[in-house]
Amino acid sequence: MSLAIFLSQVVPVRQKLYRFAYRLLENEEDAMDVTQDTLMKVWQQQERMSDLQNMEAWCMRIVRNLALDKLKARKYRRSEDLDTVSELPAVQQENPHIVAEKQDVMKRVHGIIAGLPEKYRTIIQLRDIDGYSYQEIADILVIDLSEVKTNLHRARKAVREQLQKLQVYGV
């Protein structure tokens, strides 16, 4: 792989790689480190690039593996502070009460997602936040397509049920 190919195919997905790492680690510095390590690893394994069908999925898999290694090595504690992740900007003089309510709902949703098992959390991140297709998620996580669909359904159902409990019971 030449530098031109690396710059045209790998560098443009750098922000996606960072967002995915940040979602897994919930720490900006660690996410930047994992993203940088991923880019270095891709460059070092450039001879494999010609054999790949989906380079983005391969890069995402590297990010996931490096992030999981970092979590295991440090017994990393996930931060509960979601303020920096999903601040909703006010849209053209929108009512401050509506903006505050939307921010509150998004914090609850992110809190519920953070409480899901890792497999569900990762699949929701890849599909609903990053917009990957089912097949791309299967490639990234190295699982069957049916397993992606099943786990995404279960994850969404768990989030929906928790939100309904919050609405009904305020718990």
Biotite code that builds the C-alpha atoms (Angstrom):
import biotite.structure as struc

atoms = struc.array([
    struc.Atom([0.000, 0.000, 0.000], chain_id="A", res_id=1, res_name="MET", atom_name="CA", element="C"),
    struc.Atom([1.333, 3.349, -0.923], chain_id="A", res_id=2, res_name="SER", atom_name="CA", element="C"),
    struc.Atom([0.994, 6.526, 1.079], chain_id="A", res_id=3, res_name="LEU", atom_name="CA", element="C"),
    struc.Atom([-1.592, 7.787, -1.422], chain_id="A", res_id=4, res_name="ALA", atom_name="CA", element="C"),
    struc.Atom([-3.824, 4.746, -0.873], chain_id="A", res_id=5, res_name="ILE", atom_name="CA", element="C"),
    struc.Atom([-3.461, 5.041, 2.890], chain_id="A", res_id=6, res_name="PHE", atom_name="CA", element="C"),
    struc.Atom([-4.401, 8.717, 2.749], chain_id="A", res_id=7, res_name="LEU", atom_name="CA", element="C"),
    struc.Atom([-7.373, 8.103, 0.467], chain_id="A", res_id=8, res_name="SER", atom_name="CA", element="C"),
    struc.Atom([-8.829, 4.990, 2.117], chain_id="A", res_id=9, res_name="GLN", atom_name="CA", element="C"),
    struc.Atom([-7.800, 4.944, 5.775], chain_id="A", res_id=10, res_name="VAL", atom_name="CA", element="C"),
    struc.Atom([-7.403, 8.547, 6.893], chain_id="A", res_id=11, res_name="VAL", atom_name="CA", element="C"),
    struc.Atom([-10.975, 9.571, 5.898], chain_id="A", res_id=12, res_name="PRO", atom_name="CA", element="C"),
    struc.Atom([-12.445, 7.073, 8.399], chain_id="A", res_id=13, res_name="VAL", atom_name="CA", element="C"),
    struc.Atom([-10.256, 8.363, 11.239], chain_id="A", res_id=14, res_name="ARG", atom_name="CA", element="C"),
    struc.Atom([-13.138, 10.277, 12.867], chain_id="A", res_id=15, res_name="GLN", atom_name="CA", element="C"),
    struc.Atom([-15.385, 7.192, 12.820], chain_id="A", res_id=16, res_name="LYS", atom_name="CA", element="C"),
    struc.Atom([-12.605, 5.190, 14.408], chain_id="A", res_id=17, res_name="LEU", atom_name="CA", element="C"),
    struc.Atom([-12.192, 7.834, 17.105], chain_id="A", res_id=18, res_name="TYR", atom_name="CA", element="C"),
    struc.Atom([-15.945, 8.013, 17.848], chain_id="A", res_id=19, res_name="ARG", atom_name="CA", element="C"),
    struc.Atom([-16.131, 4.252, 18.152], chain_id="A", res_id=20, res_name="PHE", atom_name="CA", element="C"),
    struc.Atom([-13.113, 4.148, 20.468], chain_id="A", res_id=21, res_name="ALA", atom_name="CA", element="C"),
    struc.Atom([-14.556, 6.989, 22.531], chain_id="A", res_id=22, res_name="TYR", atom_name="CA", element="C"),
    struc.Atom([-17.867, 5.154, 22.921], chain_id="A", res_id=23, res_name="ARG", atom_name="CA", element="C"),
    struc.Atom([-16.092, 2.052, 24.115], chain_id="A", res_id=24, res_name="LEU", atom_name="CA", element="C"),
    struc.Atom([-13.625, 3.794, 26.438], chain_id="A", res_id=25, res_name="LEU", atom_name="CA", element="C"),
    struc.Atom([-15.500, 6.989, 27.346], chain_id="A", res_id=26, res_name="GLU", atom_name="CA", element="C"),
    struc.Atom([-12.181, 8.769, 27.716], chain_id="A", res_id=27, res_name="ASN", atom_name="CA", element="C"),
    struc.Atom([-10.927, 11.271, 25.163], chain_id="A", res_id=28, res_name="GLU", atom_name="CA", element="C"),
    struc.Atom([-7.208, 10.654, 25.616], chain_id="A", res_id=29, res_name="GLU", atom_name="CA", element="C"),
    struc.Atom([-7.527, 6.880, 25.534], chain_id="A", res_id=30, res_name="ASP", atom_name="CA", element="C"),
    struc.Atom([-9.731, 7.097, 22.443], chain_id="A", res_id=31, res_name="ALA", atom_name="CA", element="C"),
    struc.Atom([-7.126, 9.259, 20.694], chain_id="A", res_id=32, res_name="MET", atom_name="CA", element="C"),
    struc.Atom([-4.408, 6.768, 21.680], chain_id="A", res_id=33, res_name="ASP", atom_name="CA", element="C"),
    struc.Atom([-6.397, 3.803, 20.376], chain_id="A", res_id=34, res_name="VAL", atom_name="CA", element="C"),
    struc.Atom([-7.158, 5.646, 17.129], chain_id="A", res_id=35, res_name="THR", atom_name="CA", element="C"),
    struc.Atom([-3.477, 6.483, 16.643], chain_id="A", res_id=36, res_name="GLN", atom_name="CA", element="C"),
    struc.Atom([-2.448, 2.914, 17.470], chain_id="A", res_id=37, res_name="ASP", atom_name="CA", element="C"),
    struc.Atom([-4.988, 1.655, 14.938], chain_id="A", res_id=38, res_name="THR", atom_name="CA", element="C"),
    struc.Atom([-3.613, 3.874, 12.188], chain_id="A", res_id=39, res_name="LEU", atom_name="CA", element="C"),
    struc.Atom([-0.090, 2.710, 12.993], chain_id="A", res_id=40, res_name="MET", atom_name="CA", element="C"),
    struc.Atom([-1.152, -0.928, 12.999], chain_id="A", res_id=41, res_name="LYS", atom_name="CA", element="C"),
    struc.Atom([-2.918, -0.527, 9.645], chain_id="A", res_id=42, res_name="VAL", atom_name="CA", element="C"),
    struc.Atom([0.191, 1.090, 8.177], chain_id="A", res_id=43, res_name="TRP", atom_name="CA", element="C"),
    struc.Atom([2.425, -1.675, 9.556], chain_id="A", res_id=44, res_name="GLN", atom_name="CA", element="C"),
    struc.Atom([0.154, -4.356, 8.071], chain_id="A", res_id=45, res_name="GLN", atom_name="CA", element="C"),
    struc.Atom([-0.179, -2.678, 4.700], chain_id="A", res_id=46, res_name="GLN", atom_name="CA", element="C"),
    struc.Atom([0.560, -5.899, 2.814], chain_id="A", res_id=47, res_name="GLU", atom_name="CA", element="C"),
    struc.Atom([-2.829, -7.262, 4.010], chain_id="A", res_id=48, res_name="ARG", atom_name="CA", element="C"),
    struc.Atom([-4.716, -4.323, 2.508], chain_id="A", res_id=49, res_name="MET", atom_name="CA", element="C"),
    struc.Atom([-4.964, -5.844, -0.964], chain_id="A", res_id=50, res_name="SER", atom_name="CA", element="C"),
    struc.Atom([-6.714, -8.948, 0.449], chain_id="A", res_id=51, res_name="ASP", atom_name="CA", element="C"),
    struc.Atom([-9.438, -7.009, 2.285], chain_id="A", res_id=52, res_name="LEU", atom_name="CA", element="C"),
    struc.Atom([-12.961, -6.576, 0.983], chain_id="A", res_id=53, res_name="GLN", atom_name="CA", element="C"),
    struc.Atom([-13.994, -3.971, 3.549], chain_id="A", res_id=54, res_name="ASN", atom_name="CA", element="C"),
    struc.Atom([-11.094, -1.984, 4.908], chain_id="A", res_id=55, res_name="MET", atom_name="CA", element="C"),
    struc.Atom([-13.290, 0.189, 7.133], chain_id="A", res_id=56, res_name="GLU", atom_name="CA", element="C"),
    struc.Atom([-14.692, -2.867, 8.897], chain_id="A", res_id=57, res_name="ALA", atom_name="CA", element="C"),
    struc.Atom([-11.163, -4.193, 9.374], chain_id="A", res_id=58, res_name="TRP", atom_name="CA", element="C"),
    struc.Atom([-10.063, -0.872, 10.888], chain_id="A", res_id=59, res_name="CYS", atom_name="CA", element="C"),
    struc.Atom([-13.105, -0.842, 13.188], chain_id="A", res_id=60, res_name="MET", atom_name="CA", element="C"),
    struc.Atom([-12.272, -4.373, 14.320], chain_id="A", res_id=61, res_name="ARG", atom_name="CA", element="C"),
    struc.Atom([-8.737, -3.249, 15.173], chain_id="A", res_id=62, res_name="ILE", atom_name="CA", element="C"),
    struc.Atom([-10.149, -0.307, 17.167], chain_id="A", res_id=63, res_name="VAL", atom_name="CA", element="C"),
    struc.Atom([-12.485, -2.621, 19.045], chain_id="A", res_id=64, res_name="ARG", atom_name="CA", element="C"),
    struc.Atom([-9.732, -5.095, 19.877], chain_id="A", res_id=65, res_name="ASN", atom_name="CA", element="C"),
    struc.Atom([-7.309, -2.384, 21.007], chain_id="A", res_id=66, res_name="LEU", atom_name="CA", element="C"),
    struc.Atom([-10.000, -0.707, 23.116], chain_id="A", res_id=67, res_name="ALA", atom_name="CA", element="C"),
    struc.Atom([-10.956, -3.996, 24.757], chain_id="A", res_id=68, res_name="LEU", atom_name="CA", element="C"),
    struc.Atom([-7.283, -4.706, 25.444], chain_id="A", res_id=69, res_name="ASP", atom_name="CA", element="C"),
    struc.Atom([-6.963, -1.297, 27.081], chain_id="A", res_id=70, res_name="LYS", atom_name="CA", element="C"),
    struc.Atom([-10.067, -1.943, 29.183], chain_id="A", res_id=71, res_name="LEU", atom_name="CA", element="C"),
    struc.Atom([-8.758, -5.309, 30.332], chain_id="A", res_id=72, res_name="LYS", atom_name="CA", element="C"),
    struc.Atom([-5.190, -4.181, 30.959], chain_id="A", res_id=73, res_name="ALA", atom_name="CA", element="C"),
    struc.Atom([-6.104, -1.278, 33.186], chain_id="A", res_id=74, res_name="ARG", atom_name="CA", element="C"),
    struc.Atom([-9.344, -2.653, 34.580], chain_id="A", res_id=75, res_name="LYS", atom_name="CA", element="C"),
    struc.Atom([-10.650, 0.548, 33.176], chain_id="A", res_id=76, res_name="TYR", atom_name="CA", element="C"),
    struc.Atom([-13.632, 2.072, 34.972], chain_id="A", res_id=77, res_name="ARG", atom_name="CA", element="C"),
    struc.Atom([-16.249, 3.541, 32.660], chain_id="A", res_id=78, res_name="ARG", atom_name="CA", element="C"),
    struc.Atom([-17.098, 7.106, 33.489], chain_id="A", res_id=79, res_name="SER", atom_name="CA", element="C"),
    struc.Atom([-20.720, 7.927, 34.218], chain_id="A", res_id=80, res_name="GLU", atom_name="CA", element="C"),
    struc.Atom([-20.263, 11.495, 33.029], chain_id="A", res_id=81, res_name="ASP", atom_name="CA", element="C"),
    struc.Atom([-22.183, 11.726, 29.764], chain_id="A", res_id=82, res_name="LEU", atom_name="CA", element="C"),
    struc.Atom([-22.273, 15.515, 29.679], chain_id="A", res_id=83, res_name="ASP", atom_name="CA", element="C"),
    struc.Atom([-19.365, 15.729, 27.257], chain_id="A", res_id=84, res_name="THR", atom_name="CA", element="C"),
    struc.Atom([-20.776, 13.046, 24.957], chain_id="A", res_id=85, res_name="VAL", atom_name="CA", element="C"),
    struc.Atom([-24.204, 14.276, 24.028], chain_id="A", res_id=86, res_name="SER", atom_name="CA", element="C"),
    struc.Atom([-24.821, 17.919, 24.691], chain_id="A", res_id=87, res_name="GLU", atom_name="CA", element="C"),
    struc.Atom([-27.645, 18.952, 22.418], chain_id="A", res_id=88, res_name="LEU", atom_name="CA", element="C"),
    struc.Atom([-27.105, 22.400, 20.957], chain_id="A", res_id=89, res_name="PRO", atom_name="CA", element="C"),
    struc.Atom([-30.009, 24.825, 21.088], chain_id="A", res_id=90, res_name="ALA", atom_name="CA", element="C"),
    struc.Atom([-31.659, 25.174, 17.707], chain_id="A", res_id=91, res_name="VAL", atom_name="CA", element="C"),
    struc.Atom([-32.529, 28.738, 16.690], chain_id="A", res_id=92, res_name="GLN", atom_name="CA", element="C"),
    struc.Atom([-34.037, 30.246, 19.802], chain_id="A", res_id=93, res_name="GLN", atom_name="CA", element="C"),
    struc.Atom([-35.689, 27.017, 20.879], chain_id="A", res_id=94, res_name="GLU", atom_name="CA", element="C"),
    struc.Atom([-37.457, 27.157, 24.206], chain_id="A", res_id=95, res_name="ASN", atom_name="CA", element="C"),
    struc.Atom([-34.856, 26.526, 26.947], chain_id="A", res_id=96, res_name="PRO", atom_name="CA", element="C"),
    struc.Atom([-37.249, 24.180, 28.733], chain_id="A", res_id=97, res_name="HIS", atom_name="CA", element="C"),
    struc.Atom([-37.562, 22.025, 25.616], chain_id="A", res_id=98, res_name="ILE", atom_name="CA", element="C"),
    struc.Atom([-33.776, 22.007, 25.171], chain_id="A", res_id=99, res_name="VAL", atom_name="CA", element="C"),
    struc.Atom([-33.277, 20.984, 28.804], chain_id="A", res_id=100, res_name="ALA", atom_name="CA", element="C"),
    struc.Atom([-35.886, 18.251, 28.464], chain_id="A", res_id=101, res_name="GLU", atom_name="CA", element="C"),
    struc.Atom([-34.215, 16.882, 25.317], chain_id="A", res_id=102, res_name="LYS", atom_name="CA", element="C"),
    struc.Atom([-30.835, 16.887, 27.044], chain_id="A", res_id=103, res_name="GLN", atom_name="CA", element="C"),
    struc.Atom([-32.328, 15.070, 30.014], chain_id="A", res_id=104, res_name="ASP", atom_name="CA", element="C"),
    struc.Atom([-33.884, 12.415, 27.784], chain_id="A", res_id=105, res_name="VAL", atom_name="CA", element="C"),
    struc.Atom([-30.626, 11.923, 25.882], chain_id="A", res_id=106, res_name="MET", atom_name="CA", element="C"),
    struc.Atom([-28.686, 11.552, 29.141], chain_id="A", res_id=107, res_name="LYS", atom_name="CA", element="C"),
    struc.Atom([-31.172, 8.907, 30.254], chain_id="A", res_id=108, res_name="ARG", atom_name="CA", element="C"),
    struc.Atom([-30.907, 7.070, 26.930], chain_id="A", res_id=109, res_name="VAL", atom_name="CA", element="C"),
    struc.Atom([-27.108, 7.133, 27.066], chain_id="A", res_id=110, res_name="HIS", atom_name="CA", element="C"),
    struc.Atom([-27.236, 5.990, 30.680], chain_id="A", res_id=111, res_name="GLY", atom_name="CA", element="C"),
    struc.Atom([-29.481, 3.085, 29.761], chain_id="A", res_id=112, res_name="ILE", atom_name="CA", element="C"),
    struc.Atom([-27.240, 2.162, 26.820], chain_id="A", res_id=113, res_name="ILE", atom_name="CA", element="C"),
    struc.Atom([-24.179, 2.348, 29.086], chain_id="A", res_id=114, res_name="ALA", atom_name="CA", element="C"),
    struc.Atom([-25.869, -0.143, 31.423], chain_id="A", res_id=115, res_name="GLY", atom_name="CA", element="C"),
    struc.Atom([-26.393, -2.725, 28.686], chain_id="A", res_id=116, res_name="LEU", atom_name="CA", element="C"),
    struc.Atom([-24.074, -5.701, 28.291], chain_id="A", res_id=117, res_name="PRO", atom_name="CA", element="C"),
    struc.Atom([-21.032, -4.880, 26.157], chain_id="A", res_id=118, res_name="GLU", atom_name="CA", element="C"),
    struc.Atom([-22.264, -6.858, 23.141], chain_id="A", res_id=119, res_name="LYS", atom_name="CA", element="C"),
    struc.Atom([-25.568, -4.954, 23.010], chain_id="A", res_id=120, res_name="TYR", atom_name="CA", element="C"),
    struc.Atom([-23.907, -1.620, 23.702], chain_id="A", res_id=121, res_name="ARG", atom_name="CA", element="C"),
    struc.Atom([-21.405, -2.125, 20.880], chain_id="A", res_id=122, res_name="THR", atom_name="CA", element="C"),
    struc.Atom([-24.031, -3.186, 18.351], chain_id="A", res_id=123, res_name="ILE", atom_name="CA", element="C"),
    struc.Atom([-26.290, -0.221, 19.160], chain_id="A", res_id=124, res_name="ILE", atom_name="CA", element="C"),
    struc.Atom([-23.289, 2.095, 18.831], chain_id="A", res_id=125, res_name="GLN", atom_name="CA", element="C"),
    struc.Atom([-22.320, 0.712, 15.445], chain_id="A", res_id=126, res_name="LEU", atom_name="CA", element="C"),
    struc.Atom([-25.830, 0.577, 13.978], chain_id="A", res_id=127, res_name="ARG", atom_name="CA", element="C"),
    struc.Atom([-27.816, 3.441, 15.477], chain_id="A", res_id=128, res_name="ASP", atom_name="CA", element="C"),
    struc.Atom([-25.080, 5.975, 16.154], chain_id="A", res_id=129, res_name="ILE", atom_name="CA", element="C"),
    struc.Atom([-22.402, 5.251, 13.551], chain_id="A", res_id=130, res_name="ASP", atom_name="CA", element="C"),
    struc.Atom([-24.816, 3.998, 10.877], chain_id="A", res_id=131, res_name="GLY", atom_name="CA", element="C"),
    struc.Atom([-23.089, 0.783, 9.830], chain_id="A", res_id=132, res_name="TYR", atom_name="CA", element="C"),
    struc.Atom([-25.026, -1.861, 7.914], chain_id="A", res_id=133, res_name="SER", atom_name="CA", element="C"),
    struc.Atom([-25.806, -5.210, 9.491], chain_id="A", res_id=134, res_name="TYR", atom_name="CA", element="C"),
    struc.Atom([-23.184, -6.915, 7.320], chain_id="A", res_id=135, res_name="GLN", atom_name="CA", element="C"),
    struc.Atom([-20.522, -4.365, 8.258], chain_id="A", res_id=136, res_name="GLU", atom_name="CA", element="C"),
    struc.Atom([-21.303, -4.897, 11.943], chain_id="A", res_id=137, res_name="ILE", atom_name="CA", element="C"),
    struc.Atom([-21.025, -8.654, 11.462], chain_id="A", res_id=138, res_name="ALA", atom_name="CA", element="C"),
    struc.Atom([-17.630, -8.142, 9.799], chain_id="A", res_id=139, res_name="ASP", atom_name="CA", element="C"),
    struc.Atom([-16.415, -5.784, 12.537], chain_id="A", res_id=140, res_name="ILE", atom_name="CA", element="C"),
    struc.Atom([-17.505, -8.023, 15.415], chain_id="A", res_id=141, res_name="LEU", atom_name="CA", element="C"),
    struc.Atom([-16.770, -11.301, 13.592], chain_id="A", res_id=142, res_name="VAL", atom_name="CA", element="C"),
    struc.Atom([-20.228, -12.750, 14.251], chain_id="A", res_id=143, res_name="ILE", atom_name="CA", element="C"),
    struc.Atom([-23.087, -14.030, 12.091], chain_id="A", res_id=144, res_name="ASP", atom_name="CA", element="C"),
    struc.Atom([-25.502, -11.626, 10.451], chain_id="A", res_id=145, res_name="LEU", atom_name="CA", element="C"),
    struc.Atom([-28.435, -13.252, 12.258], chain_id="A", res_id=146, res_name="SER", atom_name="CA", element="C"),
    struc.Atom([-26.684, -12.740, 15.578], chain_id="A", res_id=147, res_name="GLU", atom_name="CA", element="C"),
    struc.Atom([-26.266, -9.026, 14.803], chain_id="A", res_id=148, res_name="VAL", atom_name="CA", element="C"),
    struc.Atom([-29.977, -8.678, 14.062], chain_id="A", res_id=149, res_name="LYS", atom_name="CA", element="C"),
    struc.Atom([-31.017, -10.651, 17.135], chain_id="A", res_id=150, res_name="THR", atom_name="CA", element="C"),
    struc.Atom([-28.735, -8.761, 19.496], chain_id="A", res_id=151, res_name="ASN", atom_name="CA", element="C"),
    struc.Atom([-29.716, -5.388, 18.051], chain_id="A", res_id=152, res_name="LEU", atom_name="CA", element="C"),
    struc.Atom([-33.391, -6.254, 18.514], chain_id="A", res_id=153, res_name="HIS", atom_name="CA", element="C"),
    struc.Atom([-32.782, -7.334, 22.113], chain_id="A", res_id=154, res_name="ARG", atom_name="CA", element="C"),
    struc.Atom([-30.707, -4.234, 22.856], chain_id="A", res_id=155, res_name="ALA", atom_name="CA", element="C"),
    struc.Atom([-33.327, -1.881, 21.441], chain_id="A", res_id=156, res_name="ARG", atom_name="CA", element="C"),
    struc.Atom([-36.047, -3.739, 23.330], chain_id="A", res_id=157, res_name="LYS", atom_name="CA", element="C"),
    struc.Atom([-34.107, -3.408, 26.593], chain_id="A", res_id=158, res_name="ALA", atom_name="CA", element="C"),
    struc.Atom([-33.632, 0.334, 26.034], chain_id="A", res_id=159, res_name="VAL", atom_name="CA", element="C"),
    struc.Atom([-37.303, 0.778, 25.143], chain_id="A", res_id=160, res_name="ARG", atom_name="CA", element="C"),
    struc.Atom([-38.449, -1.115, 28.251], chain_id="A", res_id=161, res_name="GLU", atom_name="CA", element="C"),
    struc.Atom([-36.186, 0.933, 30.520], chain_id="A", res_id=162, res_name="GLN", atom_name="CA", element="C"),
    struc.Atom([-37.453, 4.174, 28.986], chain_id="A", res_id=163, res_name="LEU", atom_name="CA", element="C"),
    struc.Atom([-41.046, 3.025, 29.464], chain_id="A", res_id=164, res_name="GLN", atom_name="CA", element="C"),
    struc.Atom([-40.338, 2.281, 33.123], chain_id="A", res_id=165, res_name="LYS", atom_name="CA", element="C"),
    struc.Atom([-38.896, 5.763, 33.500], chain_id="A", res_id=166, res_name="LEU", atom_name="CA", element="C"),
    struc.Atom([-41.986, 7.282, 31.899], chain_id="A", res_id=167, res_name="GLN", atom_name="CA", element="C"),
    struc.Atom([-44.496, 5.277, 33.900], chain_id="A", res_id=168, res_name="VAL", atom_name="CA", element="C"),
    struc.Atom([-42.811, 4.853, 37.247], chain_id="A", res_id=169, res_name="TYR", atom_name="CA", element="C"),
    struc.Atom([-40.161, 7.568, 37.208], chain_id="A", res_id=170, res_name="GLY", atom_name="CA", element="C"),
    struc.Atom([-37.635, 5.006, 38.458], chain_id="A", res_id=171, res_name="VAL", atom_name="CA", element="C"),
])
